[in-house]
Amino acid sequence: MVTSTENTAAHNLHTILSQVRDSGGRTYAAAWAEALDAPWESLEFSRRHSEVANLLLLTMQQIGAMPDRARSRTERYVPGWWAAVMQPLTNWQDNGRPPATLISQDRLDHLEATAELISARLGGTDAAPRGGDLSQLSGQCREWLEILGSLDEAEISPALRAQLISQIQHLIWLIDHADLFGGARVAQEASSVIGSLAQASSTLTTQPENTSRWKKGFVAFMTACTIFNQAATTVQDSLEAGTGLVKEIASTVEDIRGE
């Protein structure tokens, strides 16, 4: 029997919109500030609300992976969810339009049903991670900050290093706020970091010891992502033994570096 992971972007979007609707706030702005635990018009509010929009975008992408009939049926509700997130035609400070009148329960019900479909179909991928422990991935992020900080300008360009550090710091922020934005958003950003590190691998001119550290760090980071997505202890065993998936990943890194 397939069970929900409760860890999709749609699940977390549903939770946030439900909190906005049921907050009791007199204005839409106050309801969102309460749901996101950030002051209205602050930089942190902007950052968090932007991540809610990312949850919607992720949900739309994952709907695209559904069978044709399920996809076309579900896509009808997307504009309503977008309106709930953005409310472009409503004054967010209007105390005559409480959130409960702006977000219908029917929209939320369809969103939750969609979350269950995504979970059942895409469980074990970054769309619906099965793991719940992000400590290993967080540790790998901090290890990568150390690796990048140890490289000098002759080994990596300052602009590339700054970009990678910023991206990894944002991933750490998402991990720290996984209770709000969920595991799927973390998994998506982690995949993006993997891509950035892979691209950066081909431009490095590192010393041998740093080359080895980079390669091992890349393998460990990918393994941590796989463990989180699939909740697979066999991947951890493979990491320790240097076989299976990890061996293939190491070979891929060597190919990227032209070794």
Secondary structure as UniProt FT lines:
FT   HELIX           9..21
FT   HELIX           28..36
FT   TURN            40..41
FT   HELIX           43..63
FT   TURN            64..65
FT   HELIX           68..75
FT   TURN            76..77
FT   HELIX           78..86
FT   TURN            88..89
FT   TURN            92..93
FT   TURN            95..96
FT   HELIX           99..102
FT   HELIX           105..122
FT   TURN            126..127
FT   HELIX           135..150
FT   TURN            153..155
FT   HELIX           158..176
FT   HELIX           178..201
FT   TURN            202..203
FT   HELIX           208..230
FT   HELIX           233..241
FT   HELIX           244..257
//
